[in-house]
Amino acid sequence: MKIAIPYENGQVAQELAACQEYMVLTVEGSEPTAKDLVPCEGSGATAMLSFIGLHQIDVLICGKLGIAARNALEMLGVLLVPGVTGSCAEAAAKFLVGEQQGDPSVLALCREEDPDDPMQCMHDCSKCAGCGPLEIPDALKPRVPEV
């Protein structure tokens, strides 16, 4: 398992998309086997998502977390621990022993329970292939002769 924490002077960086460096821990079982400070090329949400995918991050411990970033990270299958402040090393240690930290209510904000929105993208179809069945007007339907 790989855990990433946005890093700024030893502390959990609060602005996720502006973060230029992440502390990445590799964990086997419940023991960390490697800890590296890895630079994030670029800036913004796209750079952050590329970093998460490229490094195959399983868990993201972070400060502030917006709705769009949360949805994108959840679609990637990343376990989120938002609302964390303080030392990166302390945050990682708390996670590894299962101690509650941060603000898990961030993940419940604006959660939409909609059977027509299976990806929970809140009907922003720029994030996925679309929600539910499409209705095609009769004028655009292909005409197939009956046999």
C-alpha positions as CSV (number, residue, x, y, z in Angstrom):
1,M,0.0,0.0,0.0
2,K,1.2,3.5,-0.7
3,I,0.2,6.5,1.3
4,A,0.7,10.1,0.1
5,I,0.6,13.2,2.3
6,P,0.9,16.7,0.7
7,Y,4.1,18.1,2.3
8,E,5.1,21.6,3.3
9,N,7.9,22.2,5.7
10,G,7.2,19.0,7.6
11,Q,3.5,19.8,7.9
12,V,0.4,18.5,6.0
13,A,-0.1,21.1,3.3
14,Q,-3.6,22.5,3.4
15,E,-3.9,23.5,-0.3
16,L,-3.8,20.1,-2.1
17,A,-3.8,21.4,-5.7
18,A,-0.9,23.8,-4.9
19,C,1.3,21.2,-3.3
20,Q,4.7,20.8,-4.9
21,E,5.9,17.9,-2.8
22,Y,4.4,14.8,-1.2
23,M,5.7,12.5,1.5
24,V,5.1,9.0,0.1
25,L,5.1,5.9,2.4
26,T,5.2,2.4,1.2
27,V,3.6,0.1,3.7
28,E,3.6,-3.7,3.9
29,G,1.2,-5.1,6.5
30,S,1.1,-2.3,9.0
31,E,4.8,-1.5,8.9
32,P,6.3,1.3,6.7
33,T,9.1,-0.1,4.5
34,A,10.0,3.2,2.7
35,K,9.5,6.9,3.1
36,D,10.4,9.4,0.4
37,L,9.7,13.1,-0.4
38,V,8.6,13.1,-4.0
39,P,8.2,16.3,-6.1
40,C,5.0,16.9,-8.0
41,E,5.6,18.2,-11.5
42,G,3.3,21.1,-12.4
43,S,0.5,22.6,-10.3
44,G,-3.3,22.4,-10.0
45,A,-5.7,19.5,-9.8
46,T,-4.5,17.9,-13.0
47,A,-0.9,17.6,-11.7
48,M,-2.1,16.2,-8.4
49,L,-4.3,13.6,-10.0
50,S,-1.5,12.6,-12.4
51,F,0.9,12.3,-9.4
52,I,-1.6,10.1,-7.6
53,G,-2.1,7.8,-10.6
54,L,1.6,7.7,-11.6
55,H,2.7,6.7,-8.1
56,Q,-0.2,4.3,-7.6
57,I,-1.3,5.9,-4.4
58,D,-3.8,4.0,-2.3
59,V,-4.4,6.4,0.6
60,L,-4.3,10.3,0.6
61,I,-4.0,12.0,3.9
62,C,-4.7,15.7,3.3
63,G,-5.9,19.0,4.6
64,K,-8.6,20.8,2.6
65,L,-10.4,18.8,0.0
66,G,-12.9,20.2,-2.6
67,I,-15.8,18.3,-4.0
68,A,-14.4,17.9,-7.5
69,A,-11.1,16.6,-6.2
70,R,-12.9,14.3,-3.8
71,N,-15.0,12.8,-6.6
72,A,-12.0,12.4,-8.9
73,L,-9.9,10.7,-6.2
74,E,-12.8,8.4,-5.2
75,M,-13.2,7.4,-8.9
76,L,-9.5,6.5,-8.9
77,G,-10.2,4.3,-5.8
78,V,-8.1,6.3,-3.4
79,L,-9.0,6.1,0.3
80,L,-9.3,9.7,1.6
81,V,-8.4,11.1,5.0
82,P,-9.3,14.8,4.7
83,G,-9.1,17.7,7.2
84,V,-5.8,16.6,8.8
85,T,-3.4,19.3,10.2
86,G,0.0,19.1,11.9
87,S,3.0,17.0,11.2
88,C,3.1,14.6,8.2
89,A,5.0,12.0,10.2
90,E,2.4,12.1,13.0
91,A,-0.5,11.9,10.6
92,A,1.1,8.8,8.9
93,A,1.7,7.2,12.3
94,K,-1.9,7.8,13.4
95,F,-3.2,6.3,10.2
96,L,-1.1,3.2,10.5
97,V,-2.4,2.5,14.1
98,G,-6.0,3.2,13.0
99,E,-6.4,6.4,15.1
100,Q,-9.2,8.8,14.0
101,Q,-7.9,12.1,12.6
102,G,-9.0,14.9,10.4
103,D,-12.6,15.7,9.5
104,P,-14.4,12.8,7.9
105,S,-17.6,14.9,7.6
106,V,-15.9,16.5,4.5
107,L,-16.6,13.2,2.7
108,A,-20.3,13.4,3.5
109,L,-20.8,17.0,2.3
110,C,-22.9,17.3,-0.8
111,R,-23.0,13.5,-1.2
112,E,-25.9,12.9,-3.6
113,E,-27.9,9.7,-3.2
114,D,-29.3,9.3,-6.7
115,P,-29.9,6.0,-8.5
116,D,-29.4,7.7,-11.8
117,D,-26.0,8.8,-10.8
118,P,-24.1,5.6,-10.2
119,M,-20.7,7.3,-10.3
120,Q,-21.8,9.9,-7.8
121,C,-20.4,12.7,-10.1
122,M,-23.3,14.9,-9.1
123,H,-24.4,15.1,-12.7
124,D,-21.3,16.9,-13.9
125,C,-20.8,14.6,-16.9
126,S,-17.5,16.2,-17.8
127,K,-16.2,13.9,-15.1
128,C,-17.5,10.7,-16.6
129,A,-19.2,9.2,-19.7
130,G,-22.6,10.4,-18.5
131,C,-25.4,9.5,-16.1
132,G,-28.1,7.0,-16.9
133,P,-29.8,6.4,-20.3
134,L,-29.8,9.0,-23.0
135,E,-33.1,9.9,-24.7
136,I,-32.7,10.2,-28.4
137,P,-35.3,12.3,-30.2
138,D,-37.3,10.4,-32.9
139,A,-35.9,12.6,-35.6
140,L,-32.4,11.3,-34.8
141,K,-33.3,7.6,-34.5
142,P,-32.1,5.4,-37.4
143,R,-34.9,4.2,-39.6
144,V,-34.7,0.4,-39.9
145,P,-37.2,-1.3,-42.2
146,E,-39.2,-4.1,-40.5
147,V,-38.6,-7.6,-41.9
